[in-house]
Amino acid sequence: MSKEIRLASHPEGMPRPENFQLVEAELNEPGADEVVVENIFLSVDPYMRGRMMDRDSYLPPFQLGETLQGGAVGRVIRSNHADLQPGDYVNSMMGWREAYVTHGSVLQKIDEKLAPISYYLGVTGMPGLTAYAGLLDIGQPKEGETVFVSAASGAVGSIVGQIAKIKGCRVVGSAGSEEKVRLLTEEFGFDAGFNYKTPDLPGTLGKLCPDGIDVYFDNVGGIQLEAAIDLMNPFGRIAACGMIGQYNDIDPPPGPKNLIFVVGKRLNMRGFIVSDHFDRYPAFLKDMGEWIATDRIRVRETVVDGIENMVDAFLGLFQGQNIGKMLVKLR
Amino acid sequence: MSKEIRLASHPEGMPRPENFQLVEAELNEPGADEVVVENIFLSVDPYMRGRMMDRDSYLPPFQLGETLQGGAVGRVIRSNHADLQPGDYVNSMMGWREAYVTHGSVLQKIDEKLAPISYYLGVTGMPGLTAYAGLLDIGQPKEGETVFVSAASGAVGSIVGQIAKIKGCRVVGSAGSEEKVRLLTEEFGFDAGFNYKTPDLPGTLGKLCPDGIDVYFDNVGGIQLEAAIDLMNPFGRIAACGMIGQYNDIDPPPGPKNLIFVVGKRLNMRGFIVSDHFDRYPAFLKDMGEWIATDRIRVRETVVDGIENMVDAFLGLFQGQNIGKMLVKLR
């Protein structure tokens, strides 16, 4: 038996617990080349909110009544596949469930000696690659430039800022609590951080970026995007990674009033999705492995126990309840 | 004596005639290497509105009491410079005046046999290069793609659309009157055009772009930008050339509500200024010369007579009184 979470209804606005359903499902016997996997860590990510809407985006929407998909790290407990042995750790998109049976070839075996297995859902997984490809390939920061990243204490933002520091940039981050802001400088090595709930966000950001902003890594949209555009230097780059501030809006808010500066400042605003950048995974894993080993990248995780708390963990993302990667631990 | 136009006060909102002052100025005697030029055509361009504000942008603001600068084509009438003879035609930024004295080395001699001299302020000048570099280098259209251009009957837009047709694209344009819309298809060879004042702009644009939009050449911002973002295909490019709809706004309007699509669709929105692309001038002039000679690019101009009407011509840009390049003819 495996407990799993299905989408019961499409959320309107902020998802509520009744949009989800926890059910127990039988596991099939594994057939030829199939394996049985017990999940250990499940990933909750803000982008999943988009798939809960009843419309196509870059990923197909979650179907009502079907078990939700998401990143997960688990352990093989039975195997009919030649390349996988019981005890092997695997990464999959078979999250939101305790266990599953699938064809062995769709699983990525992971090396628990290289990094703790949970990291494959975070710093050495999709969020890490998002930070790496988004900052380096889209943002293209140069030594001495100023990089601003919003949602800077999160799974992606905390890595963006640390990579930017490695590349010799001045790094400023925003976060949603005093504790998080302190972490930005004390733990993650940012040059400055601020609470985006400050009454004067543009003024605060301006003071922390006396030489303007060359790269804005945007995780939130809204007034932080507008404030950043005001401060961008000519030929600045905006890596548009997400707009978490709007994922639950029923009526989307107006866009930045100062978008006209894109012309005069020759700004380049470019959206990206990590799956378009999988070719960077080998280079990323090599760099990230070194940076973690030499303590140049520090990792924080927020771990919630039990699949019963999966929905709460997911909803907590939108209340800023995570520092670093938010994970659900099953065993 | 030379009549010239000076900025009397910084306009607030739509400029009014009293923001300008027509004065008569003495011409100095030309010194060593100097020449005397009588202007024949003066250029009015929407970007000039930006320089009338009291703040720096990519160009310094016009100073109160000084003669305004702008593109002009004139004829040398006296010369102390070895490379220029009386009768030579020259292009300069010494517009908004009938005649001037300057050092010969700051003038570009133009070839009246290659194209009519007025074209050097339009299709073979800055607006043409803006269209060429903006479409080809920023927009990067591929054969078979759909290109949408706003302000499509104007100096830049009409050339953008025709170059896009030469490159094998489906081309849709918007303009502000039925006469202009008719010209888009009948004169400039667009596949479709529409009046942006239609009550259902998004629906109209959608019908004309059944395969979505791959490149949006944005001259106007506002609701046309929002409608285009809705229709953009994945990896679409927005060449942000100008936002004429907002140049006279005292309070900038909100930006597009759907900017979040930049992420999921991986859109690339990039602002540009023609002066960053002067290195493309030789290639541009060669291509454009051929295209005009073979009637693949058709040129329209709106010509107003006399420097007394210069301000009206400039203000007319914001009421859509031009088809193609708007010029003031002095003699």
Chai-1 contact restraints between the chains, C-beta under 6 A:
chainA,res_idxA,chainB,res_idxB,connection_type,confidence,min_distance_angstrom,max_distance_angstrom,comment,restraint_id
A,S57,B,G264,contact,1.0,0.0,6.0,A-B,restraint_1
A,Y58,B,G264,contact,1.0,0.0,6.0,A-B,restraint_2
A,A240,B,V262,contact,1.0,0.0,6.0,A-B,restraint_3
A,A240,B,V263,contact,1.0,0.0,6.0,A-B,restraint_4
A,G242,B,V263,contact,1.0,0.0,6.0,A-B,restraint_5
A,M243,B,I260,contact,1.0,0.0,6.0,A-B,restraint_6
A,Q246,B,I260,contact,1.0,0.0,6.0,A-B,restraint_7
A,P252,B,K257,contact,1.0,0.0,6.0,A-B,restraint_8
A,P254,B,P254,contact,1.0,0.0,6.0,A-B,restraint_9
A,P254,B,K257,contact,1.0,0.0,6.0,A-B,restraint_10
A,G255,B,G255,contact,1.0,0.0,6.0,A-B,restraint_11
A,G255,B,P256,contact,1.0,0.0,6.0,A-B,restraint_12
A,G255,B,L259,contact,1.0,0.0,6.0,A-B,restraint_13
A,P256,B,G255,contact,1.0,0.0,6.0,A-B,restraint_14
A,K257,B,P252,contact,1.0,0.0,6.0,A-B,restraint_15
A,K257,B,P254,contact,1.0,0.0,6.0,A-B,restraint_16
A,K257,B,G255,contact,1.0,0.0,6.0,A-B,restraint_17
A,L259,B,G255,contact,1.0,0.0,6.0,A-B,restraint_18
A,I260,B,M243,contact,1.0,0.0,6.0,A-B,restraint_19
A,I260,B,Q246,contact,1.0,0.0,6.0,A-B,restraint_20
A,V262,B,A240,contact,1.0,0.0,6.0,A-B,restraint_21
A,V262,B,G271,contact,1.0,0.0,6.0,A-B,restraint_22
A,V263,B,A240,contact,1.0,0.0,6.0,A-B,restraint_23
A,V263,B,G242,contact,1.0,0.0,6.0,A-B,restraint_24
A,V263,B,G271,contact,1.0,0.0,6.0,A-B,restraint_25
A,G264,B,S57,contact,1.0,0.0,6.0,A-B,restraint_26
A,G264,B,Y58,contact,1.0,0.0,6.0,A-B,restraint_27
A,R266,B,G271,contact,1.0,0.0,6.0,A-B,restraint_28
A,R266,B,F272,contact,1.0,0.0,6.0,A-B,restraint_29
A,R266,B,I273,contact,1.0,0.0,6.0,A-B,restraint_30
A,L267,B,G271,contact,1.0,0.0,6.0,A-B,restraint_31
A,N268,B,R270,contact,1.0,0.0,6.0,A-B,restraint_32
A,M269,B,M269,contact,1.0,0.0,6.0,A-B,restraint_33
A,R270,B,N268,contact,1.0,0.0,6.0,A-B,restraint_34
A,G271,B,V262,contact,1.0,0.0,6.0,A-B,restraint_35
A,G271,B,V263,contact,1.0,0.0,6.0,A-B,restraint_36
A,G271,B,R266,contact,1.0,0.0,6.0,A-B,restraint_37
A,G271,B,L267,contact,1.0,0.0,6.0,A-B,restraint_38
A,F272,B,R266,contact,1.0,0.0,6.0,A-B,restraint_39
A,I273,B,R266,contact,1.0,0.0,6.0,A-B,restraint_40
